[in-house]
Amino acid sequence: METIATPMMWVAFAAFVTAALIVDLLVLRQNGPHKVSTREALIWSACWIALALAFNLGLWWYLQGRMPDADVNRIALEFLTGYLVEKALAVDNIFVFLMLFSYFAVPAQSQQRVLILGVLGAIFLRAIMIFIGAALIAKFHWVLYFFGAFLLLTGAKMLWAVGQEPDMDKNPILRWITAHVPLVRRYHGEALWIGQGKRRKYTPLFVVLVMIAITDVIFAVDSIPAIFAITTDPFIVLTSNVFAVLGLRALYFLLAGMAEKFHLLAYGLALVLIFIGTKMLIVDVYKIPVMVSLGVVAFTLASAMVLSLVIKPKEKLGDA
């Protein structure tokens, strides 16, 4: 696996992320369980985005003089494009989280703990999947074609499924959990279980956490191949992924109240996946420049959000 990263760069990145997580956890602990306001979510979202951009700027500055300027600029653009793609695809996660919290009636003050645990689990699982994916691509070039076809299919399925609400009562994973895991019906604060040993029973919060973890793995199967269309450098893939996931909790609370306003965003995400899948399939015929990819992704998502504000949802047309 070819990468620009030295061992020291990996260590510095790990220290950077660890410090950010510690600060986030300390602030969360200090504030205690509470309902996150839109203002608080906006501030934290801005902080996580600023942190990602600062890291990218620091990486660009560090590489100056160590490689040609053209390569330095390309790497910085690859990080930015990868970050934007992963951040955009994370929005789909948020809509699923919103559905899960609503279905299980998770108290607002308990949602934070589930999300922070979900973020930590997502970072660990995605790191494993990224290194496996990078190793496969380095050894078998044809894996890019497989990823491209998979993203095309996923994008097409997403277009077809827009507006269709999944039936949680028929979810096979949820049905297995409720049939095989001893559960209690009501919440016990932020506890994931009560009792010890054979008397241990799990709260609804535990079920939500499991469902969120599984959901993130499913979405990672879509999003990680997408960023390999931007770059195959495991350092850029991992760093852009991690920074996108770090801001997931704040982004959830920011978008939770605005989900209905961006009803066309799912179409934009589907088109992004189709574009990236196509890019991977034609990589040996024509390599789409990173700047063009960044422009297409940004324009598609921005257009979907603007059109969402202009065009009313179908269910509301009759009321107009």
SVG drawing of the C-alpha trace seen along z (x, -y; Angstrom):
<svg xmlns="http://www.w3.org/2000/svg" viewBox="-55 -29 67 46">
<polyline fill="none" stroke="black" stroke-width="0.4" points="0.0,0.0 1.5,-3.3 1.0,-6.2 2.4,-9.7 2.4,-9.1 5.4,-8.5 5.2,-6.7 5.4,-10.1 2.4,-11.4 0.3,-8.3 1.3,-9.0 0.5,-12.7 -2.9,-12.0 -3.8,-9.5 -2.7,-12.0 -4.7,-14.7 -7.9,-12.6 -7.5,-11.3 -7.1,-14.8 -10.2,-16.0 -12.2,-13.0 -11.1,-13.6 -12.1,-17.2 -15.5,-16.2 -16.1,-13.6 -15.0,-16.0 -17.4,-18.6 -20.2,-16.0 -19.5,-14.8 -19.4,-18.3 -22.7,-19.3 -24.3,-16.0 -27.3,-14.4 -29.3,-17.2 -31.3,-18.0 -28.9,-19.6 -30.1,-22.9 -29.8,-23.9 -27.3,-26.6 -25.1,-24.2 -25.2,-21.7 -24.3,-24.5 -21.3,-25.6 -20.0,-22.0 -20.6,-21.3 -18.6,-24.4 -15.8,-23.4 -15.6,-19.9 -15.5,-21.3 -12.9,-23.9 -10.8,-21.1 -10.9,-19.1 -10.0,-22.1 -7.2,-23.0 -5.8,-19.4 -5.9,-19.7 -4.1,-23.0 -1.5,-21.6 -1.0,-18.6 -0.6,-20.9 1.9,-23.0 3.8,-20.0 4.2,-18.5 5.5,-21.8 9.1,-21.2 8.9,-17.5 7.3,-16.8 6.4,-18.8 3.8,-21.6 1.4,-20.0 1.3,-16.8 0.9,-18.7 -2.1,-20.6 -3.6,-17.3 -3.3,-15.6 -5.0,-18.6 -7.8,-18.5 -8.2,-14.7 -8.6,-15.1 -11.2,-17.9 -13.1,-16.0 -13.1,-12.8 -14.2,-14.7 -17.1,-16.3 -18.2,-12.9 -18.0,-11.2 -19.7,-14.1 -22.5,-14.0 -23.0,-10.3 -23.1,-10.6 -26.3,-12.6 -28.0,-9.4 -26.9,-7.8 -28.5,-10.7 -31.9,-10.2 -31.7,-6.5 -30.6,-7.5 -33.6,-9.9 -35.9,-7.1 -34.4,-4.8 -34.7,-7.4 -38.3,-8.1 -39.2,-4.4 -37.7,-3.6 -38.8,-6.9 -35.3,-7.6 -35.4,-10.5 -33.6,-13.5 -31.1,-13.6 -30.1,-10.0 -29.4,-10.4 -26.0,-12.0 -24.5,-8.9 -25.7,-6.6 -24.3,-8.8 -20.8,-9.2 -20.5,-5.4 -21.7,-5.0 -19.0,-7.4 -16.2,-5.6 -17.4,-2.3 -17.6,-3.7 -14.0,-5.0 -12.7,-1.5 -14.8,0.4 -14.0,-1.9 -10.3,-1.8 -10.4,1.9 -12.4,1.8 -10.2,-0.9 -7.0,1.0 -8.6,4.2 -9.9,2.2 -6.6,0.5 -4.7,3.9 -7.2,5.4 -6.9,2.6 -3.1,2.6 -3.0,6.3 -6.0,6.6 -6.7,3.6 -9.9,5.1 -11.4,4.5 -11.9,0.9 -14.3,2.1 -16.2,4.1 -16.5,1.1 -17.6,-1.1 -20.4,1.4 -21.4,1.7 -21.8,-2.1 -23.7,-2.3 -26.1,0.3 -26.4,-1.3 -27.1,-4.7 -29.8,-3.3 -31.4,-1.5 -31.3,-4.6 -33.1,-6.6 -35.7,-3.9 -36.2,-3.8 -36.5,-7.6 -39.7,-8.3 -40.1,-4.7 -40.1,-4.3 -38.5,-1.1 -40.8,1.1 -38.9,1.5 -41.3,4.1 -40.1,6.4 -36.4,5.7 -34.7,9.1 -32.0,7.9 -34.4,6.2 -36.7,9.3 -33.7,11.5 -32.7,9.3 -36.1,9.1 -36.5,12.9 -33.1,13.9 -31.9,11.1 -33.6,10.5 -35.0,7.0 -36.8,4.6 -39.4,2.3 -38.6,-1.0 -35.5,-3.1 -33.3,-3.3 -31.6,-6.6 -28.5,-6.1 -28.0,-2.5 -27.5,0.1 -28.5,3.0 -29.7,3.6 -28.8,6.5 -25.8,8.9 -25.0,12.3 -28.0,14.4 -30.4,11.7 -29.0,9.1 -31.5,7.6 -30.9,5.0 -32.6,1.7 -34.1,0.2 -31.0,-2.0 -28.8,1.1 -31.0,2.2 -30.7,-1.3 -26.9,-1.3 -26.7,2.1 -28.9,1.0 -26.8,-2.2 -23.6,-0.2 -25.0,2.2 -26.4,-0.8 -23.0,-2.4 -21.3,0.8 -23.9,1.0 -23.4,-2.6 -19.6,-2.2 -19.8,0.5 -21.2,-2.3 -19.1,-5.2 -15.6,-3.6 -15.6,-2.4 -16.7,-5.9 -13.7,-7.6 -11.4,-5.0 -12.6,-6.6 -10.9,-9.9 -7.7,-8.4 -6.2,-5.0 -3.8,-6.4 -4.9,-4.8 -3.8,-7.8 -6.0,-10.3 -8.9,-7.8 -8.7,-7.2 -8.2,-10.8 -11.0,-12.2 -13.3,-9.4 -12.5,-9.9 -13.0,-13.7 -16.4,-13.2 -17.5,-10.7 -16.2,-12.9 -18.8,-15.5 -21.6,-13.1 -23.1,-13.6 -23.2,-17.4 -24.5,-17.1 -27.3,-14.9 -28.7,-17.4 -28.3,-20.2 -30.2,-18.4 -32.7,-16.4 -35.1,-19.3 -34.6,-20.1 -34.8,-16.6 -38.1,-17.3 -36.8,-20.6 -34.2,-18.7 -36.5,-16.0 -34.7,-16.0 -31.2,-15.4 -31.6,-11.6 -31.7,-12.2 -28.5,-14.2 -26.7,-11.5 -27.9,-8.8 -26.5,-10.9 -23.2,-11.4 -22.9,-7.6 -23.7,-7.0 -21.1,-9.6 -18.4,-8.2 -19.2,-4.6 -18.9,-5.7 -15.6,-7.4 -14.2,-4.2 -15.4,-2.2 -13.7,-4.4 -10.6,-5.0 -8.4,-3.2 -10.0,-5.0 -10.2,-8.5 -9.2,-9.7 -11.6,-12.5 -9.5,-15.3 -10.0,-15.7 -11.1,-19.4 -13.8,-18.3 -15.0,-15.6 -15.1,-18.1 -17.1,-20.5 -19.6,-17.8 -20.2,-16.6 -20.5,-20.1 -22.8,-21.2 -25.1,-18.1 -25.5,-18.3 -26.0,-22.1 -28.6,-21.8 -30.5,-19.1 -30.6,-21.3 -31.7,-24.5 -34.4,-22.6 -35.6,-21.1 -36.4,-24.6 -38.0,-25.6 -40.1,-22.5 -42.6,-21.4 -42.8,-17.7 -45.4,-15.7 -47.5,-15.0 -47.8,-18.8 -48.8,-19.8 -52.5,-19.0 -52.5,-21.3 -51.1,-24.2"/>
</svg>
